[in-house]
Amino acid sequence: MNFSPLTLRRIENFKNNKRGLYSTYIFLSMFLVSIFADFIANDKPLFVFYDKKILFPIIESIPETFFGGEFETEADYKDPFVIELINKNGFFIMPLIEYSYETINYDLNVPSPSPPTLENILGTDDQGRDVLSRLIYGFRISVFFGLILTILSTIIGVAIGGIQGYFGGKIDLFGQRIIEVWSGLPVLYLLIIISSFVEPSFWILLLIMLLFSWMALEGVVRAEFLRARNFEYVKAAKALGVSDWKIMMRHVLPNAMVATLTLLPFILSGSIATLTSLDFLGFGLPPGSPSLGEMVAQGKANLQAPWLGLSAFITLSLQLSLLVFIGEAVRDAFDPRKVK
């Protein structure tokens, strides 16, 4: 693939920011691990070889009766009886962490939350669930939530800001008055009211946050379009009869995206921090969901178990710090003053 000299310069500027470059590698590695969380931390085997058949319990549900058990329900692969049945005619391999985010360890020797052991490396929470597996799944949920919210917010913010900035006049005036009123609404109170009669879920929470998060980019894009619409090449395109839509998409938008792209990592970190805050307050994801905010709340409620709060704090601070460092590198990459 052939890149333009401008793109090559931006890539080189990004690489020159070593902190941002290494942060990108670390964040992508952590995200890649979290994507395959089901194959790393799960109470189901990676595969089962039984009676000359290869089965994948992570993908398909296999009843206990298939192995010669007594119940039609899904087999519990940590049950000694089921393990004995499988080992008679085959074998199975468990993931690296033999606990999912909702698996309760009933074999603890001390009350929950239990301290770190070889079986539960970061200990268990107040319900006996493995902390490390919940951190991995919680990291994945927070990143996916932030990515989806950032992408949708960018699309809506760029569209509304571009229309206001390009056409100006009454459209811009009317849009700004609506945004001023909309931005003054208390988001937290609305979440509390909605959660009182609707059970919060991933998508409902995403929709509520999307109603307000798009305004973070609207002002920047509007200012860029207001500036770019007076450029000579835009006036020339209008004189040649080029449609407004084509001018906006092909000529003005690429200039506006430079300022937009530099804000995206910071918007992503802000989205993750907002989700964590709502989970900490109890207005986020449904109870039982793996969440970094819920882990912080458990650490606050169980001061005698410091591994809960420390694990969540280190994971969250590392996650947000990496995104900030990546954002600084992206900002340097698009900085027109940094020319080699």
ABEGO torsion letter per residue (X at the ends): XBBBAAAAAAAAAAAABAAAAAAAAAAAAAAAAAAAAAAABBABBABBBBGGBBBBAAABBBBAAAAGBABABBBBAABAAAAAAAAAAEBBBBBABABBAABBBAABABBOBBBBBAABAAEBBAAGBBAAAAAAAAAAAAAAAAAAAAAAAAAAAAAAAAAAAAAEEAAAAAAAAAAAAAAABBAAAAAAAAAAABBBBAAAAAAAAAAAAAAAAAAAAAAAAAAAAABAAAAAAAAAGBBAAAAAAAAAAAAAAAAAAAAAAAAAAAAAAAAAAAAAAGABBBBGBBBAAAAAAAAAABAABAAAAAAAAAAAAAAAAAAAAAAAAAAAAABAABBX
